[in-house]
Amino acid sequence: MTDLRAAAETAVEQCLGLEADESCVIVTDDERQPIGDALYDVASEITDATILRYPPGDQHGEEPPSPVAAAMLDADVFLAPTTKSLSHTRARGAANDAGARGATLPGITADVFTTGLDADYETIRQHCEDVLAQVEGADELRVTTPAGTDITFGPGDREWRDDTGIVHEPGDFSNLPAGEVFVSPENANGTYVVDGTMMPHGKLDADEQLRFEVEDGFVTDISDTQVREQVEAASEQVGRDAYNLAELGIGTNVAVTELVGSVLLDEKAAGTVHIAIGDDAGIGGDTDAPLHLDGIIREPTVFADGEEVELPSP
């Protein structure tokens, strides 16, 4: 609990900047309660905090119970260490739109919490700004890797965003641990090969690769049976939108020196790229789907309108 305490202090005090006159709600579930309790303990020493706990959801992006959504909407600050991600839910978006600032910690574990929050978030913010300056305004992004990735993205009118971990202004939002620059592209074509981390597998073995074919902004072929079954199940609810190519993200957290099998942490690792399938309505797109599946890609080279992007390295 001592280790959790230090990480909780970084989250509440440095990242969220919680003040004594602000309301704060901690949203957690039965499997992440120790982390929720650590955050609550720190927050309650600053202000009159509230903690809500509910059973873990079935799928990332699933909406939380209505009392949880209402509490987030009414708070000045929220923190959500949960088994399944609330990042891409309407509840999270509505809370931010109403002026709450907050952070989600989807799939967080004690190890990831203590490792990922042991970082200088002002440095991470600078790396985000450096990458953002290179990719903003580009008409085309291309990503290649030695494993066989060769895919192009057209951001169109979609806004590039950064996840710095510094959440001090009304409506601000971040994942924690943080550190990425990302966009929900309007179009994408090509092949990407996940050779880092992807659920439900976790960290892939050295000889393990998941291959995805993309055409006109939709995934048309998935080599892996388990990932394919997740997307097929979602498609029974929303049809083709489940196959939406939802996100291109670039990791900027130089404190993450190796992949550990947690999507939350690994997608932030400097020197990696991640590509996601499914929902993008919470990150600047227009597709509402009941899943958001990130795949982390090692050793990428990124080009913005033909110019190589200088990526931060751990």
Summary of the structure (lengths in Angstrom):
residues: 314
radius of gyration: 18.2
end to end distance: 27.8
largest distance: 52.9
contacts: 1183
relative contact order: 0.15
helix: 29%
strand: 30%
